[in-house]
Amino acid sequence: MTVVINAPAKINLFLEVRNRRKDNYHNIVSVMQTVSLYDRISIDAHPSKLSLTCRGADLPVDSRNLAMRAAVALKKKTGVSCGAAITLEKDIPLGAGLGGGSSDAAAVLKGLISLWNIRMSHRTLVALAATLGADVPFFLAGGRARATGIGDRLTPLPVKRKQWYILINPGFPVSTPWVYGKLQFPLTKRQENTKITKLFNRLEEVVLPCYPAIRGIKDILAAKGVSAMMSGSGASVFGLLSGQQEGKALQTALKKHRWKTWVVHTV
C-alpha cells in the first residue's frame, strides 16, 4: 500500500509579533493561507524500519529532517511496531518563508495515520504536531486561519472565492532564528487587520534592510501596481493578483531577473 499526500506551501497575509517568551519562542498574531505550490510525500509500508528519501533538494534524511522527526514522534507516541519508507519530493524552496518543512511534517503525520490505521483524537494530533514546530498544527487542516500563541492556536477563517497570487523567490534562504533574534522589543503597536488588501509583516523591519534583493522584488511589484509582502521570515515575496492571467503576464515580465516564480491560488 502506498499513501500519497501533497504538502502545500503557505503565505502570511498578516504577521505581528507580540513578545518573546521565556522558552525562546515568540507570541504572534498571524493570518496564514495555504496555496497551490506543493511538496509531494509518498509513503510505503515497511515491516519495522523508518526511512526517508529526499528528491529535489540536498536535505538530511535523519532526525535533522522535520519529516523524519514527525514519523519517529508518531511511532513513539502510538507504540506502532511497523515502519514506513517515506519519499519526499521537494518543490517548495528552503528557507523561503513558505513553511515547506512544517507542511512536510504535517503530511507525514497524516499519511502515517492512514497507512498504520491509527485512531487518534484531533486534540492529541495537534498537541503532537506542536512539539515538532509552531506551524505544523496549521498544516494539518490548511486553508486560511488566524494563528495566535506561537502559531498553534488556530481559528479557521472563511475564504469566499479562489484568490490568486504570484510567489517570487530570489534563490537564497533566510534564517528564521536570525530574523526573530534581531527583533527589538518593545515593538511599535500595530492594529490587527485580517483584510487581504491590508498586508502587514513585522519581520520585514528586520529583513528588508539586510536583504536589498527582497526589498527590490517588493519595489518592482509595487511599480507594477501589485500589493506585495514578504511571507513569514523570507526570503519569498508574494503579490496579490486580480486573476491567473495577470500572474502569467508578470511571470513573463520578470523572466530577466532569473528568480523562481509561481502563479498560485488559495487551497
Secondary structure, 3 states (H helix, E strand, C coil): CEEEEEEEEEEEEEEEEEEECCCCCEEEEEEEEEEEEEEEEEEEEECCCEEEEEECCCCCCCCCCHHHHHHHHHHHHHCCCCEEEEEEECCCCCCCCCCHHHHHHHHHHHHHHHHCCCCCCHHHHHHHHHHHCCCHHHHHHCCEEEEECCCCEEEECCCCCCCEEEEEECCCCCCHHHHHHHCCCCCCCCCCCCCCCCCEECCHHHHHHHCHHHHHHHHHHHHCCCCEEECCCCCCEEEEECCHHHHHHHHHHHHHHCCEEEEEEEC
